Amino acid sequence: MRHVLADEAQTWLIEKIAHRLGVEPAEVPPEQYFDELGLDSTEALILAGEMESWLGFELATTALWYHPTIKDLAAHIAEESGRRAAAA
């Protein structure tokens, strides 16, 4: 299992969210809260599923709650990915 870096996770999240919202990636601020980005619950579930496929592991259902911005979630993904890569 490869280790996903925070910058890589942040870029992936921004691109996916921008696509879902129909805006340019530059219009998605990494420090903005997910609930302020205009994603509805269905879109958030789809995004979570795509993220798990991309990462190769499932994030805790509370991940978006405890890491409520793209920047925070990207750092959490990198930390969790590093932990899993080290354990593999």
N, CA and C atoms as a LAMMPS dump frame, in Angstrom:
ITEM: TIMESTEP
0
ITEM: NUMBER OF ATOMS
264
ITEM: BOX BOUNDS ff ff ff
-5.0000000000000000e+02 5.0000000000000000e+02
-5.0000000000000000e+02 5.0000000000000000e+02
-5.0000000000000000e+02 5.0000000000000000e+02
ITEM: ATOMS id mol type element x y z
1 1 1 N 0.853 -1.174 0
2 1 2 C 0 0 0
3 1 3 C 0.899 1.237 0
4 2 1 N 0.589 2.18 -0.872
5 2 2 C 1.428 3.378 -0.946
6 2 3 C 0.934 4.44 0.025
7 3 1 N 1.829 5.306 0.402
8 3 2 C 1.527 6.389 1.345
9 3 3 C 1.07 7.619 0.559
10 4 1 N -0.132 8.096 0.823
11 4 2 C -0.672 9.294 0.193
12 4 3 C -0.246 10.502 1.025
13 5 1 N 0.355 11.488 0.382
14 5 2 C 0.796 12.693 1.069
15 5 3 C -0.357 13.69 1.197
16 6 1 N -0.256 14.593 2.172
17 6 2 C -1.318 15.575 2.424
18 6 3 C -1.587 16.449 1.198
19 7 1 N -0.535 16.915 0.532
20 7 2 C -0.718 17.764 -0.656
21 7 3 C -1.459 17.02 -1.753
22 8 1 N -1.115 15.748 -1.926
23 8 2 C -1.762 14.918 -2.939
24 8 3 C -3.242 14.714 -2.607
25 9 1 N -3.531 14.438 -1.343
26 9 2 C -4.919 14.251 -0.91
27 9 3 C -5.709 15.547 -1.062
28 10 1 N -5.081 16.67 -0.715
29 10 2 C -5.767 17.959 -0.821
30 10 3 C -6.096 18.272 -2.279
31 11 1 N -5.149 18.049 -3.174
32 11 2 C -5.385 18.289 -4.6
33 11 3 C -6.511 17.409 -5.113
34 12 1 N -6.508 16.131 -4.731
35 12 2 C -7.55 15.194 -5.158
36 12 3 C -8.922 15.672 -4.671
37 13 1 N -8.998 16.029 -3.391
38 13 2 C -10.27 16.49 -2.822
39 13 3 C -10.77 17.753 -3.519
40 14 1 N -9.888 18.706 -3.735
41 14 2 C -10.282 19.962 -4.39
42 14 3 C -10.798 19.691 -5.796
43 15 1 N -10.098 18.844 -6.551
44 15 2 C -10.521 18.55 -7.921
45 15 3 C -11.886 17.861 -7.942
46 16 1 N -12.081 16.893 -7.05
47 16 2 C -13.362 16.175 -7.003
48 16 3 C -14.51 17.091 -6.581
49 17 1 N -14.266 17.912 -5.566
50 17 2 C -15.315 18.816 -5.081
51 17 3 C -15.625 19.871 -6.142
52 18 1 N -14.605 20.411 -6.786
53 18 2 C -14.825 21.395 -7.85
54 18 3 C -15.674 20.791 -8.968
55 19 1 N -15.365 19.564 -9.342
56 19 2 C -16.137 18.88 -10.388
57 19 3 C -17.602 18.733 -9.965
58 20 1 N -17.822 18.294 -8.728
59 20 2 C -19.196 18.127 -8.215
60 20 3 C -19.963 19.443 -8.182
61 21 1 N -19.257 20.531 -7.875
62 21 2 C -19.904 21.837 -7.762
63 21 3 C -19.972 22.581 -9.092
64 22 1 N -19.251 22.069 -10.097
65 22 2 C -19.241 22.721 -11.4
66 22 3 C -18.451 24.023 -11.413
67 23 1 N -17.364 24.061 -10.619
68 23 2 C -16.513 25.251 -10.56
69 23 3 C -15.064 24.855 -10.842
70 24 1 N -14.212 25.855 -10.999
71 24 2 C -12.783 25.604 -11.192
72 24 3 C -12.155 25.226 -9.847
73 25 1 N -11.145 24.343 -9.85
74 25 2 C -10.473 23.987 -8.595
75 25 3 C -9.975 25.197 -7.81
76 26 1 N -9.545 26.243 -8.492
77 26 2 C -9.045 27.441 -7.809
78 26 3 C -10.136 28.125 -6.982
79 27 1 N -11.399 27.804 -7.269
80 27 2 C -12.527 28.408 -6.552
81 27 3 C -12.908 27.633 -5.29
82 28 1 N -12.184 26.55 -4.991
83 28 2 C -12.487 25.724 -3.813
84 28 3 C -11.381 25.944 -2.773
85 29 1 N -11.654 26.776 -1.755
86 29 2 C -10.629 27.052 -0.742
87 29 3 C -10.443 25.875 0.213
88 30 1 N -9.196 25.437 0.433
89 30 2 C -8.952 24.276 1.287
90 30 3 C -9.303 24.497 2.753
91 31 1 N -9.405 25.759 3.177
92 31 2 C -9.722 26.031 4.583
93 31 3 C -11.225 26.178 4.84
94 32 1 N -12.033 26.128 3.772
95 32 2 C -13.478 26.299 3.951
96 32 3 C -14.098 24.999 4.47
97 33 1 N -15.082 25.14 5.367
98 33 2 C -15.751 23.963 5.919
99 33 3 C -16.57 23.258 4.856
100 34 1 N -16.596 21.923 4.919
101 34 2 C -17.345 21.144 3.937
102 34 3 C -18.797 21.591 3.84
103 35 1 N -19.423 21.855 4.988
104 35 2 C -20.834 22.223 4.952
105 35 3 C -21.064 23.6 4.322
106 36 1 N -20.015 24.392 4.169
107 36 2 C -20.126 25.693 3.509
108 36 3 C -19.871 25.603 2.008
109 37 1 N -19.42 24.441 1.542
110 37 2 C -19.089 24.282 0.122
111 37 3 C -20.307 23.988 -0.75
112 38 1 N -21.434 23.667 -0.136
113 38 2 C -22.64 23.422 -0.91
114 38 3 C -22.804 21.995 -1.389
115 39 1 N -22.054 21.059 -0.817
116 39 2 C -22.244 19.651 -1.159
117 39 3 C -23.424 19.117 -0.361
118 40 1 N -24.348 18.46 -1.041
119 40 2 C -25.436 17.852 -0.274
120 40 3 C -24.992 16.481 0.243
121 41 1 N -25.815 15.861 1.066
122 41 2 C -25.409 14.609 1.711
123 41 3 C -25.17 13.494 0.697
124 42 1 N -25.941 13.47 -0.373
125 42 2 C -25.736 12.452 -1.413
126 42 3 C -24.381 12.63 -2.071
127 43 1 N -24.052 13.875 -2.417
128 43 2 C -22.754 14.149 -3.043
129 43 3 C -21.61 13.827 -2.094
130 44 1 N -21.793 14.091 -0.818
131 44 2 C -20.755 13.779 0.172
132 44 3 C -20.54 12.271 0.266
133 45 1 N -21.621 11.495 0.218
134 45 2 C -21.504 10.026 0.25
135 45 3 C -20.802 9.501 -0.993
136 46 1 N -21.143 10.062 -2.144
137 46 2 C -20.483 9.651 -3.39
138 46 3 C -18.997 9.973 -3.318
139 47 1 N -18.683 11.175 -2.842
140 47 2 C -17.29 11.594 -2.696
141 47 3 C -16.536 10.66 -1.747
142 48 1 N -17.159 10.303 -0.633
143 48 2 C -16.53 9.39 0.334
144 48 3 C -16.246 8.043 -0.321
145 49 1 N -17.182 7.542 -1.117
146 49 2 C -16.982 6.264 -1.818
147 49 3 C -15.836 6.343 -2.811
148 50 1 N -15.77 7.434 -3.566
149 50 2 C -14.674 7.621 -4.522
150 50 3 C -13.334 7.733 -3.792
151 51 1 N -13.354 8.417 -2.655
152 51 2 C -12.138 8.579 -1.87
153 51 3 C -11.633 7.23 -1.37
154 52 1 N -12.539 6.395 -0.883
155 52 2 C -12.141 5.077 -0.392
156 52 3 C -11.577 4.22 -1.512
157 53 1 N -12.168 4.309 -2.709
158 53 2 C -11.635 3.568 -3.864
159 53 3 C -10.236 4.059 -4.214
160 54 1 N -10.048 5.379 -4.188
161 54 2 C -8.753 5.972 -4.519
162 54 3 C -7.698 5.613 -3.479
163 55 1 N -8.071 5.667 -2.214
164 55 2 C -7.123 5.409 -1.132
165 55 3 C -6.815 3.929 -0.95
166 56 1 N -7.813 3.091 -1.214
167 56 2 C -7.643 1.665 -0.976
168 56 3 C -7.974 1.262 0.451
169 57 1 N -8.564 2.187 1.223
170 57 2 C -9.026 1.858 2.571
171 57 3 C -10.196 2.761 2.92
172 58 1 N -10.954 2.351 3.901
173 58 2 C -12.132 3.086 4.319
174 58 3 C -11.776 4.035 5.457
175 59 1 N -12.236 5.252 5.344
176 59 2 C -12.06 6.217 6.431
177 59 3 C -13.193 6.035 7.435
178 60 1 N -12.94 6.38 8.668
179 60 2 C -13.988 6.323 9.691
180 60 3 C -15.131 7.246 9.291
181 61 1 N -16.338 6.855 9.635
182 61 2 C -17.498 7.674 9.278
183 61 3 C -17.451 9.045 9.943
184 62 1 N -16.663 9.178 10.992
185 62 2 C -16.542 10.455 11.701
186 62 3 C -15.432 11.342 11.125
187 63 1 N -14.732 10.885 10.098
188 63 2 C -13.584 11.635 9.57
189 63 3 C -13.959 13.045 9.14
190 64 1 N -15.094 13.202 8.449
191 64 2 C -15.495 14.536 8.001
192 64 3 C -15.948 15.405 9.169
193 65 1 N -16.429 14.779 10.219
194 65 2 C -16.866 15.519 11.404
195 65 3 C -15.658 16.085 12.159
196 66 1 N -14.655 15.227 12.367
197 66 2 C -13.469 15.643 13.122
198 66 3 C -12.472 16.434 12.288
199 67 1 N -12.581 16.345 10.977
200 67 2 C -11.664 17.041 10.055
201 67 3 C -12.529 17.775 9.034
202 68 1 N -13.137 18.9 9.435
203 68 2 C -14.214 19.519 8.655
204 68 3 C -13.807 20.401 7.475
205 69 1 N -12.506 20.485 7.182
206 69 2 C -12.079 21.239 5.998
207 69 3 C -11.244 20.322 5.109
208 70 1 N -11.081 20.719 3.861
209 70 2 C -10.265 19.937 2.931
210 70 3 C -8.845 19.792 3.474
211 71 1 N -8.304 20.905 3.97
212 71 2 C -6.928 20.896 4.495
213 71 3 C -6.794 19.931 5.679
214 72 1 N -7.752 19.995 6.618
215 72 2 C -7.719 19.103 7.787
216 72 3 C -7.886 17.645 7.387
217 73 1 N -8.825 17.384 6.484
218 73 2 C -9.07 16.007 6.06
219 73 3 C -7.871 15.453 5.294
220 74 1 N -7.248 16.28 4.468
221 74 2 C -6.059 15.844 3.716
222 74 3 C -4.93 15.446 4.666
223 75 1 N -4.732 16.226 5.726
224 75 2 C -3.701 15.89 6.717
225 75 3 C -4.043 14.576 7.414
226 76 1 N -5.316 14.373 7.734
227 76 2 C -5.757 13.128 8.376
228 76 3 C -5.55 11.935 7.431
229 77 1 N -5.894 12.111 6.166
230 77 2 C -5.712 11.042 5.175
231 77 3 C -4.233 10.663 5.092
232 78 1 N -3.356 11.659 5.043
233 78 2 C -1.918 11.388 4.956
234 78 3 C -1.435 10.625 6.186
235 79 1 N -1.904 11.035 7.357
236 79 2 C -1.518 10.362 8.593
237 79 3 C -2.013 8.92 8.614
238 80 1 N -3.279 8.723 8.269
239 80 2 C -3.864 7.372 8.255
240 80 3 C -3.203 6.506 7.19
241 81 1 N -2.935 7.09 6.028
242 81 2 C -2.281 6.362 4.943
243 81 3 C -0.874 5.929 5.364
244 82 1 N -0.142 6.827 6.009
245 82 2 C 1.202 6.495 6.478
246 82 3 C 1.178 5.376 7.503
247 83 1 N 0.212 5.422 8.399
248 83 2 C 0.06 4.373 9.415
249 83 3 C -0.211 3.018 8.759
250 84 1 N -1.114 3.024 7.775
251 84 2 C -1.46 1.766 7.099
252 84 3 C -0.299 1.249 6.244
253 85 1 N 0.415 2.159 5.588
254 85 2 C 1.564 1.751 4.762
255 85 3 C 2.653 1.146 5.636
256 86 1 N 2.884 1.725 6.809
257 86 2 C 3.906 1.224 7.715
258 86 3 C 3.53 -0.155 8.278
259 87 1 N 2.23 -0.376 8.452
260 87 2 C 1.759 -1.644 9.025
261 87 3 C 1.692 -2.757 7.982
262 88 1 N 1.715 -2.381 6.702
263 88 2 C 1.559 -3.381 5.623
264 88 3 C 2.804 -4.221 5.439
